[in-house]
Amino acid sequence: MTAPFIKGPNDPTVQPVPASVVDQVDAADTTLSNPKRAVISLGSNLGNRLETIQGAIDALEDTPGVRIKGVSPVYETEPWGVEPGTQPSYFNAIVVLKTTLPPSSLLERAHAVEEAFHRVRDEHWGARTLDVDIVSYADLVSDDPDLTLPHPRAHERAFVLAPWHDLEPEAQLPGRGPVVDLLGTVTRDGVAPRADLELQLPE
C-alpha cells in the first residue's frame, strides 16, 4: 500500500534562496570548466544531526571543483532496514551541485567527508553520524560495482525522492524517469518534512 503524493502549489517546507546567494553561486561557476551536475543525498541519525548535515554541505563546497547549487528542506525519517525503535530517526536532505571532478573522485570526497564526521562502517544498516551518497551524476548510467549510477535504490526511497522533488520539481532520475512519478509509487510512511529546520547554502 503506497501513500498518494499530492503536489501542492505552495510547499511550506521549501526555503527560498535569496537572489544575492544565487548570484554568488552563479558567479562561482566561472571557476569551473565544463562542470557536471550531481545530486547528493545526506543523512545523519547520531549526534547533532542538523549540524552534521550542514557541516557536510560546507565541506563539499570547500572541495576544489565543487559548487553547491541547491539545498533541499530537511526530512525526518525512520531508519531503513532495521527493527522499529532500535535506532534514532534520521535527518535527510538532498544537495544539487556542479563539479569538474569525475565520479570516482567525487565518491572519494564523499567518503572523506563521512570520515571527517567519524562515520563507522562496522554494521550494514547501522546507525551513523553521516551518510553521503551520490544519487546521480549528469545522465550517467553505470553498473560499476564501486559506484553504481544512479544510486541503485534511490528510486524506491522516499527520503531521497521527497526532498529532491521539493528542491527540483521537474527533476529526472537517469534511467528511471521523473522524480515526481517515482515518488508516487513509494510509501511516505515514516518520512516527514521538518519545516521548523533549515539548511543553508554555503556563502
Steps between C-alpha positions, in 0.01 A plus 500: 500500500651831400410846618387736226721794424310824457687782336396829654549846351681632809720258692570658842815290543679664206725781615550778243858575404590871516585650162837614633593141584391378156716769341800394709456133408460581131808719509698218659415280202750699294775320691378163368578375151225287343340405834272200541186500711478257791240424766615399848295350782596583859380324813585494871346328802771545766613811684389846389339388177422842352844638584666195347309527172573872478866424566497247218349755262769752595773237458376410152498867404859529625605230252695633200289448189168486687230766529177442693203622295204407719409355840169326570273523802574266791303177546487279807499132415461175685813284452498277193548123524495462880245418770291803607629668813851353480661817360441877518319658206696654215513851366526485120561758230603529136757732349547577132849600396714567198842343481800446276596191701443163332257268681779298664659812649164631618444166673841525667409846624163373629677228699753753632218724623336201671828413671546861614175459690612165644287275282552133599416218258492209746137401444275487191203734556674612820449838666738764367610853562495571128404329177600664169370327185529600137146469365581600142782649294400678177302246295745220571364148535761251617508161676855548626505312834710777660244767407170397345327795334239608563490369856340155468236560768430872457183435299338315792597731786262779596769659718695564180214573261291730723768759582634482145155571360459793740828644374448419131139421407598412142795277596569179311679192634710367210364173368194520728306810398343799677554513874138606554380179332740283702387672818142403422594130504664483844366524853572818696429331833767604748629780274389845619606854408648711778387849411648628827854417384704659224832435331700780343672533166869569566591864458 
